[in-house]
Amino acid sequence: MKTTPIQYLIKYRLQKAVEAFYSLEGRSIGDIAYSCGFSDATYFNRCFKKEFGCTPTEYIVAKLNNG
């Protein structure tokens, strides 16, 4: 399956957000979303859930706090 430029960009931004989760340092998920190029936190959450199968909050709890 081929990836469109927009799909590639969204995946890239989501990966950057995941990297930023490891150093939250008092930043909110919304702040991280905006810093990674998403202008709408709701859209970020929707894209994140589609890509990773969970919300950003669930990801942080499951992946970062347990592993």
C-alpha positions as protocol buffer text, in pm:
chain_id: "A"
residue {
  index: 1
  type: MET
  ca { x: 0 y: 0 z: 0 }
}
residue {
  index: 2
  type: LYS
  ca { x: 138 y: 338 z: -96 }
}
residue {
  index: 3
  type: THR
  ca { x: 150 y: 627 z: 145 }
}
residue {
  index: 4
  type: THR
  ca { x: 41 y: 972 z: 35 }
}
residue {
  index: 5
  type: PRO
  ca { x: 252 y: 1273 z: 131 }
}
residue {
  index: 6
  type: ILE
  ca { x: -14 y: 1381 z: 380 }
}
residue {
  index: 7
  type: GLN
  ca { x: -28 y: 1036 z: 541 }
}
residue {
  index: 8
  type: TYR
  ca { x: 351 y: 1036 z: 565 }
}
residue {
  index: 9
  type: LEU
  ca { x: 351 y: 1380 z: 728 }
}
residue {
  index: 10
  type: ILE
  ca { x: 85 y: 1279 z: 981 }
}
residue {
  index: 11
  type: LYS
  ca { x: 278 y: 964 z: 1074 }
}
residue {
  index: 12
  type: TYR
  ca { x: 598 y: 1166 z: 1108 }
}
residue {
  index: 13
  type: ARG
  ca { x: 427 y: 1420 z: 1334 }
}
residue {
  index: 14
  type: LEU
  ca { x: 274 y: 1144 z: 1545 }
}
residue {
  index: 15
  type: GLN
  ca { x: 615 y: 983 z: 1590 }
}
residue {
  index: 16
  type: LYS
  ca { x: 760 y: 1316 z: 1701 }
}
residue {
  index: 17
  type: ALA
  ca { x: 475 y: 1347 z: 1951 }
}
residue {
  index: 18
  type: VAL
  ca { x: 553 y: 1001 z: 2092 }
}
residue {
  index: 19
  type: GLU
  ca { x: 917 y: 1104 z: 2131 }
}
residue {
  index: 20
  type: ALA
  ca { x: 805 y: 1419 z: 2313 }
}
residue {
  index: 21
  type: PHE
  ca { x: 593 y: 1212 z: 2553 }
}
residue {
  index: 22
  type: TYR
  ca { x: 914 y: 1073 z: 2702 }
}
residue {
  index: 23
  type: SER
  ca { x: 1005 y: 1421 z: 2824 }
}
residue {
  index: 24
  type: LEU
  ca { x: 668 y: 1572 z: 2912 }
}
residue {
  index: 25
  type: GLU
  ca { x: 821 y: 1805 z: 3172 }
}
residue {
  index: 26
  type: GLY
  ca { x: 491 y: 1967 z: 3264 }
}
residue {
  index: 27
  type: ARG
  ca { x: 368 y: 2000 z: 2905 }
}
residue {
  index: 28
  type: SER
  ca { x: 16 y: 1899 z: 2817 }
}
residue {
  index: 29
  type: ILE
  ca { x: -71 y: 1662 z: 2537 }
}
residue {
  index: 30
  type: GLY
  ca { x: -229 y: 1955 z: 2356 }
}
residue {
  index: 31
  type: ASP
  ca { x: 96 y: 2154 z: 2378 }
}
residue {
  index: 32
  type: ILE
  ca { x: 287 y: 1860 z: 2235 }
}
residue {
  index: 33
  type: ALA
  ca { x: 31 y: 1820 z: 1956 }
}
residue {
  index: 34
  type: TYR
  ca { x: 64 y: 2187 z: 1862 }
}
residue {
  index: 35
  type: SER
  ca { x: 444 y: 2174 z: 1875 }
}
residue {
  index: 36
  type: CYS
  ca { x: 438 y: 1876 z: 1637 }
}
residue {
  index: 37
  type: GLY
  ca { x: 233 y: 2061 z: 1378 }
}
residue {
  index: 38
  type: PHE
  ca { x: -126 y: 1974 z: 1468 }
}
residue {
  index: 39
  type: SER
  ca { x: -348 y: 2281 z: 1491 }
}
residue {
  index: 40
  type: ASP
  ca { x: -640 y: 2095 z: 1649 }
}
residue {
  index: 41
  type: ALA
  ca { x: -603 y: 1871 z: 1956 }
}
residue {
  index: 42
  type: THR
  ca { x: -917 y: 1675 z: 1865 }
}
residue {
  index: 43
  type: TYR
  ca { x: -776 y: 1592 z: 1522 }
}
residue {
  index: 44
  type: PHE
  ca { x: -447 y: 1493 z: 1685 }
}
residue {
  index: 45
  type: ASN
  ca { x: -631 y: 1256 z: 1920 }
}
residue {
  index: 46
  type: ARG
  ca { x: -824 y: 1104 z: 1630 }
}
residue {
  index: 47
  type: CYS
  ca { x: -510 y: 1050 z: 1421 }
}
residue {
  index: 48
  type: PHE
  ca { x: -322 y: 913 z: 1720 }
}
residue {
  index: 49
  type: LYS
  ca { x: -595 y: 661 z: 1800 }
}
residue {
  index: 50
  type: LYS
  ca { x: -612 y: 551 z: 1437 }
}
residue {
  index: 51
  type: GLU
  ca { x: -234 y: 498 z: 1423 }
}
residue {
  index: 52
  type: PHE
  ca { x: -170 y: 345 z: 1767 }
}
residue {
  index: 53
  type: GLY
  ca { x: -509 y: 202 z: 1868 }
}
residue {
  index: 54
  type: CYS
  ca { x: -536 y: 410 z: 2185 }
}
residue {
  index: 55
  type: THR
  ca { x: -561 y: 771 z: 2293 }
}
residue {
  index: 56
  type: PRO
  ca { x: -245 y: 967 z: 2376 }
}
residue {
  index: 57
  type: THR
  ca { x: -332 y: 950 z: 2746 }
}
residue {
  index: 58
  type: GLU
  ca { x: -380 y: 573 z: 2733 }
}
residue {
  index: 59
  type: TYR
  ca { x: -49 y: 543 z: 2548 }
}
residue {
  index: 60
  type: ILE
  ca { x: 137 y: 743 z: 2810 }
}
residue {
  index: 61
  type: VAL
  ca { x: -8 y: 538 z: 3093 }
}
residue {
  index: 62
  type: ALA
  ca { x: 48 y: 200 z: 2924 }
}
residue {
  index: 63
  type: LYS
  ca { x: 382 y: 249 z: 2752 }
}
residue {
  index: 64
  type: LEU
  ca { x: 568 y: 506 z: 2957 }
}
residue {
  index: 65
  type: ASN
  ca { x: 459 y: 428 z: 3311 }
}
residue {
  index: 66
  type: ASN
  ca { x: 478 y: 50 z: 3270 }
}
residue {
  index: 67
  type: GLY
  ca { x: 777 y: 13 z: 3048 }
}
